[in-house]
Amino acid sequence: ALVPGVSRSGATISAGLFLGMERELAARFGFLLAIPAVFASGSENRPDAFDPVGEGMSATGAQLLVSTVIAFVVGYAAVSWFLRFLVR
């Protein structure tokens, strides 16, 4: 966090509301801004996740793919629920 105690999504949603966006649009904007941040943080650690020799606790490509798909599905469901919650 740039400011201790302030989340990225909270800051972007608050900024969107301050600029006059509707709640749903501000939330969508905040979640869309998460994509590059999450991708960049995942890409930074990705080379360390592979262990070509097969020793140690590193994940295989299949394990990384399955965990990425599961994380995407759960994240999508959570964001969908949160957006429906904000619209009410």
LUMROVEX-464828 format. One line per field, with one value per residue (C-alpha): residue number from 0; residue in one letter; chain; z negated, y negated, x. Coordinates in nm, 4 decimals. Layout:
BEGIN
seq: c(NUM, ...)
type: c(a, ...)
mol: c(A, ...)
c3: c(Z, ...)
c2: c(Y, ...)
c1: c(X, ...)
% end
This chain:
BEGIN
seq: c(0, 1, 2, 3, 4, 5, 6, 7, 8, 9, 10, 11, 12, 13, 14, 15, 16, 17, 18, 19, 20, 21, 22, 23, 24, 25, 26, 27, 28, 29, 30, 31, 32, 33, 34, 35, 36, 37, 38, 39, 40, 41, 42, 43, 44, 45, 46, 47, 48, 49, 50, 51, 52, 53, 54, 55, 56, 57, 58, 59, 60, 61, 62, 63, 64, 65, 66, 67, 68, 69, 70, 71, 72, 73, 74, 75, 76, 77, 78, 79, 80, 81, 82, 83, 84, 85, 86, 87)
type: c(a, l, v, p, g, v, s, r, s, g, a, t, i, s, a, g, l, f, l, g, m, e, r, e, l, a, a, r, f, g, f, l, l, a, i, p, a, v, f, a, s, g, s, e, n, r, p, d, a, f, d, p, v, g, e, g, m, s, a, t, g, a, q, l, l, v, s, t, v, i, a, f, v, v, g, y, a, a, v, s, w, f, l, r, f, l, v, r)
mol: c(A, A, A, A, A, A, A, A, A, A, A, A, A, A, A, A, A, A, A, A, A, A, A, A, A, A, A, A, A, A, A, A, A, A, A, A, A, A, A, A, A, A, A, A, A, A, A, A, A, A, A, A, A, A, A, A, A, A, A, A, A, A, A, A, A, A, A, A, A, A, A, A, A, A, A, A, A, A, A, A, A, A, A, A, A, A, A, A)
c3: c(0.0000, 0.0789, -0.2312, -0.5323, -0.5978, -0.2549, -0.0069, 0.3656, 0.4467, 0.1707, 0.2968, 0.6616, 0.5805, 0.3546, 0.6235, 0.8817, 0.6544, 0.5833, 0.9595, 0.9958, 1.1144, 1.0146, 0.7531, 0.9951, 1.2499, 0.9804, 0.8517, 1.2022, 1.2607, 0.9352, 1.0140, 1.3701, 1.2309, 1.0278, 1.3405, 1.4249, 1.0584, 0.9924, 1.3221, 1.2529, 0.9020, 1.0269, 1.3143, 1.0811, 0.8857, 1.1722, 1.2631, 0.9023, 0.9128, 1.1623, 1.0595, 1.3762, 1.1828, 0.9909, 0.6480, 0.3702, 0.3200, 0.6547, 0.8536, 1.1938, 1.4917, 1.4575, 1.0901, 1.1692, 1.4487, 1.2309, 0.9402, 1.1741, 1.3235, 0.9781, 0.8528, 1.1594, 1.1138, 0.7411, 0.7960, 1.0731, 0.8503, 0.5615, 0.7799, 0.9357, 0.5917, 0.4701, 0.7728, 0.7199, 0.3533, 0.4488, 0.6924, 0.4197)
c2: c(0.0000, -0.3463, -0.4769, -0.2423, -0.1130, -0.2093, 0.0691, 0.0274, 0.1078, -0.1184, -0.4075, -0.3615, -0.3200, -0.6274, -0.8282, -0.7214, -0.8244, -1.1551, -1.2166, -1.1632, -0.8023, -0.5855, -0.3195, -0.0269, -0.2030, -0.3091, 0.0494, 0.1920, -0.0662, 0.0313, 0.4011, 0.3472, 0.1604, 0.4719, 0.6753, 0.5187, 0.5053, 0.8713, 0.9826, 0.7922, 0.9322, 1.2857, 1.2470, 1.1277, 1.4557, 1.6925, 1.8033, 1.9115, 2.1320, 2.3774, 2.6396, 2.8056, 3.0839, 3.1762, 3.1413, 2.9247, 2.7765, 2.5977, 2.6395, 2.8024, 2.6229, 2.8227, 2.7323, 2.3646, 2.3785, 2.5479, 2.3099, 2.0082, 2.1243, 2.1898, 1.8496, 1.6827, 1.8559, 1.7794, 1.4206, 1.3682, 1.5017, 1.2775, 0.9661, 1.0470, 1.0851, 0.7621, 0.5665, 0.6973, 0.5958, 0.2429, 0.1956, 0.2595)
c1: c(0.0000, 0.1211, -0.0524, -0.0594, -0.4105, -0.5480, -0.6138, -0.5615, -0.9222, -1.0521, -0.8426, -0.9431, -1.3131, -1.3050, -1.1254, -1.3836, -1.6698, -1.4956, -1.4720, -1.8471, -1.8650, -2.1590, -2.0826, -2.0888, -1.8676, -1.6196, -1.6022, -1.5529, -1.2792, -1.1083, -1.1187, -0.9950, -0.6947, -0.6141, -0.5394, -0.2010, -0.0970, -0.1781, -0.0266, 0.2954, 0.3311, 0.2666, 0.5103, 0.7824, 0.7837, 0.7032, 1.0590, 1.1157, 0.8050, 0.9526, 1.2051, 1.3416, 1.5146, 1.1995, 1.3541, 1.2228, 0.8789, 0.8383, 0.5178, 0.4909, 0.3418, 0.0184, -0.0143, 0.0396, -0.2181, -0.4814, -0.4231, -0.4392, -0.7700, -0.9178, -0.8008, -0.9551, -1.2919, -1.3097, -1.1926, -1.4474, -1.7261, -1.6187, -1.6004, -1.9400, -2.0957, -1.9353, -2.0601, -2.4147, -2.3833, -2.2772, -2.5644, -2.8231)
% end
